[in-house]
């Protein structure tokens, strides 16, 4: 049975990545499950023997390890699969690791297939598609100063049936100096790109895609250049929210800092080159006093708002096709209503 091309990923009951857990963690096909035929340590052992002894000895040891691991998987994951179960199996380049599992599954009677070219072919496909897909869509870029509820609004738009590309959710970061999520590291760059490709590949080009007014980087991750270019050429949804409402929302979203002034002060120290030691020291004193409303208000008016408005003027300049909405109600019901108002003002073509 010939291997399947990367364009047929959707045609299988399950996509199985047999690479080691470390390889899988760096990036994998969205939705794939990891059933490694070699662990990270085993893969290293085989690689060392290949370099230091010979390819023949390495293959013998690798075959024994792979066989044991596949046997365990057959007794667990595949034990209850029906004969019609049709998985797609891949490894690094569509070679011996995925070939071993695919061969055994086929001999059992499953219509299993191997991915042509493996992960390397998939990765080339993602790079190629990210150079093509972003230009196919019409975007509405949600703009608003920090604390305007842009991320929450995207969620409400999605609930209302709109196509939403939530880059901060995919990047596991809120996009600012204090934007790291507690106990959730950012994914690797390749994994982030896979998530963007997967989202775009499922959208309908005839319908609007809503996205937040991001910069080129979200935390440590880079947004694909083609996507940023398309976003910056798009019409915006501009939110106007009073300072008091923004402070309230931010103290909710960043509640983890309220328990850890030491962490916020360490991060605030990074702003000294931009805002000066006197200003930053004043912010740190507010954090030590747990004067959160005062701190957030001062950070917004003295740092975040000026920086955001300057970036907005450069990257998302006002256009006649923009839509403007003013609200002080950032509650769940308020944002739900705002989402409905936006969709009414921007009906799908």
URLINFEN-V473431 format. One record per pair of residues at least 12 apart in sequence whose C-alpha atoms are under 8 Angstrom apart, sorted by the first residue. I is the first residue (numbers start at 1). J is the second residue. If there is no record, write none. Layout:
i:j
I:J
I:J
This chain:
i:j
1:113
2:113
2:114
3:113
3:114
3:115
3:116
4:88
4:113
4:114
4:115
4:116
5:115
5:116
6:115
6:116
6:121
6:122
6:125
9:88
12:86
12:87
12:88
13:85
13:86
13:87
13:88
14:32
14:33
14:86
14:87
14:88
15:29
15:31
15:32
15:33
15:87
15:88
15:89
15:90
16:32
16:33
16:34
16:35
16:87
16:88
16:89
16:90
17:32
17:33
17:34
17:35
17:36
17:89
17:90
17:91
17:98
18:34
18:35
18:36
18:37
18:38
18:89
18:90
18:91
18:97
18:98
19:34
19:35
19:36
19:37
19:38
19:90
19:91
19:92
19:97
20:34
20:36
20:37
20:38
20:39
20:40
20:43
21:34
21:36
21:39
21:40
22:40
26:187
26:188
26:190
26:191
27:188
27:190
27:191
27:194
28:119
28:191
28:194
29:119
29:122
29:194
30:194
30:195
30:198
35:73
36:69
37:65
37:66
37:67
37:69
37:70
37:97
38:65
38:66
38:69
42:65
46:58
46:59
46:61
46:62
66:97
66:100
70:101
83:109
83:110
83:111
84:110
84:111
85:110
85:111
85:112
86:110
86:111
86:112
86:113
87:111
87:112
87:113
88:112
88:113
88:114
88:115
89:101
89:102
89:112
89:113
89:114
89:115
90:114
90:115
90:118
90:119
91:118
91:119
92:117
92:118
92:119
92:120
93:116
93:117
93:118
93:119
93:120
93:121
94:114
94:115
94:116
94:117
94:118
94:119
95:117
95:118
98:114
99:114
102:114
126:193
126:194
126:197
129:197
130:197
130:224
130:226
130:227
131:226
132:226
133:200
133:201
134:200
134:226
134:227
134:230
135:226
135:227
135:230
136:205
137:205
137:206
137:207
137:208
137:209
138:205
138:207
138:208
138:209
138:234
139:208
139:209
139:210
139:211
139:230
139:231
139:234
139:235
140:208
140:209
140:210
140:211
140:231
140:234
140:235
140:236
140:237
141:210
141:211
141:212
141:213
141:231
141:234
141:235
141:236
141:237
142:210
142:211
142:212
142:213
142:236
142:237
142:238
142:239
143:212
143:213
143:236
143:237
143:238
143:239
144:238
144:239
144:240
144:241
145:239
145:240
145:241
145:304
145:305
145:308
145:309
146:246
146:300
146:304
146:305
146:308
147:245
147:246
147:247
147:249
147:250
148:239
148:240
148:241
148:245
148:246
148:249
148:330
149:246
149:249
149:330
150:212
151:166
151:168
151:212
152:335
153:335
153:336
153:338
153:339
154:166
154:210
154:211
154:212
156:335
156:336
156:339
157:336
157:339
157:340
157:343
160:339
160:340
162:208
162:209
162:210
162:343
163:203
163:207
163:208
163:209
163:210
164:209
164:210
164:211
165:196
165:199
165:200
165:209
165:210
165:211
166:211
166:212
167:196
167:211
167:212
168:218
170:192
170:195
170:196
171:186
171:187
171:192
171:218
171:219
171:221
172:184
172:185
172:186
172:187
173:186
173:218
173:219
174:218
174:219
175:214
175:217
175:218
175:219
176:218
176:219
177:219
177:267
178:264
178:267
179:219
180:219
182:256
186:220
186:221
188:221
189:221
189:222
192:221
193:223
193:224
206:348
206:349
207:348
207:349
208:348
213:231
213:316
215:228
216:228
232:315
232:316
233:316
235:319
235:321
235:322
235:323
236:316
236:318
236:319
236:321
236:322
236:323
237:322
237:323
237:324
237:325
237:342
238:322
238:323
238:324
238:325
239:324
239:325
239:326
239:327
240:324
240:325
240:326
240:327
241:326
241:327
241:328
242:327
242:328
243:297
245:328
245:329
245:330
247:293
247:296
247:297
248:293
249:330
250:296
251:292
251:293
251:296
258:290
258:292
261:287
261:288
261:290
264:287
265:284
265:287
268:280
268:283
268:284
275:303
283:295
283:298
283:299
323:342
323:345
